[in-house]
């Protein structure tokens, strides 16, 4: 997993599609969804960590723009 798109596809595989119309809000919601999946024990720790790093980076880049 290397991109925001990869994270979106991961979430989609669990039935979650996030589109709020605002990039920062989308990323924040994806983070919450990842947290829920990890807490439920559905997501592997390695996938969770990788996705969170990608989302944190994307959020930071979004705020710079």
URDAQUI-V31265 format. One record per helix or strand of 2 or more residues. SS is the DSSP state (H for helix, E for strand). FROM is the first residue (numbers start at 0). LEN is the number of residues. Records with the same first field share a line. If there is no record, write none. Layout:
SS->FROM-LEN / FROM-LEN
This chain:
H->3-10 / 22-17 / 44-20
